Amino acid sequence: MKNVFLLLLLCHVSPAVKHSLKFIFTASSGVPDFPEFVVAVVVDEILAGYCDNNKKIVEPKQDWVNKLFEDDPQHLQWYTTKCSEYEPHFFKTTLDNLKQRFNQSGGAHVLQRMSGCEWDDETGEVNGLNQYGYDGEDFISFDLQTLTWIAPKPQAVNTKLRWDAEKARIKYNKNYLTELFPVFLKKYLVFGNSSLQRKELPLVSLLQKTPSSPVSCHATGFYPDSATLIWRKDGEELHEDVDHGEILPNHDGSFQMSVDLKLPSVPPEDWRRYDCVFQLSGVKNDIVTKLDKAEIRTNWEKSSDMTVPITAAAVVLVLILITAVGLMAYKKKKAKCPPSPPDDGSELSEKLNPET
């Protein structure tokens, strides 16, 4: 199954001021508990819509997509036709041909296509992409500069020669990648403006597990994911003794990331020369966090905070033990002494008043 979403993992692009629209088609055979044909529509790395051959209906994954389909029913019809008619047939036929070409009679096999465009909202530059992958490896891709197909594998050469000769196919791909898809993308950005083009700055913290651990500059809660986080020394970005973490999603749709600085390489007197800088695409002001020991949140400080309750618990335990030992000693002593005479009030009265 890991190959099924290989293109999804490889297609992540988060350049500054760029927006993207991607259609990810997946056809499979021999993959248990997975539809034979799936389409995902991704806008600025956010899943906007989905369909598969089992349901054969387009499922919006964002509220703004529902609004778009309500205002433009023909747009929904375009997706429905693509998902339930032409594309499933094309992918099934192509997948069967590839299995024959690779001499594969059984097993699990996956054919994927990722097509779409990127648009720079400042320069207006548009780039299109259309590439195929088979069983987790590149198979063939379209080059918009030369209007030809590129075949990285010998098994794809015949396909390249045939598709290069089909001028109608060349024109079709160029039109979709450079004209239709950019129009779609700009339309989606208008409808999804509140979510797709929002800017949210993060909370930035300095974290450290132990006194000898690296100091981690951690930023969480930012959106979109077109962001950078770096360590600097005297205003210059550091590359040595620095480990960059991946950008990860939060449950609320925002993102988080971290970058570690190895402290043993930093003399204490030089700490003031270091800072961590967070930069978010489209936001002019950066978030700068100085390397300050007083600002570092650590695990060992938490353990020291537990000293008082731990000490109190120890005192209580000692008191309990002392009480228990004393009680046991008293019981043993009482067992060795003779029993006291009965408390007879009349006899005692007679001894104290013999004349009566």
Protein Blocks (a to p, Z undefined) as FASTA:
>chain_A
ZZmmmmmmmmpccdehiacddddddddehiahiafbdcdddeehiafbdcdfklopacdf
bfklmmmmmmmmmlmmmmmmmmmmmmmmmmmmmmmmmmmmnopabdjddddddedddddf
knopacddddddeehiafbdcdfklopacdfbfklmmmmmmmmmmmmlmmmmmmmmmmmm
mmmmmmmmmmmmmmmmgccddddddddfblkbccddddehiacfbdcddddeehiacfeh
pacddddddfkopacddddddfklpcfklmmmpccddddehiabacdddddfklpccfkl
mmmmmmmmmmmmmmmmmmmmmmmmmmmmmmmmmmmpccdddddfklmmmmmmmmZZ
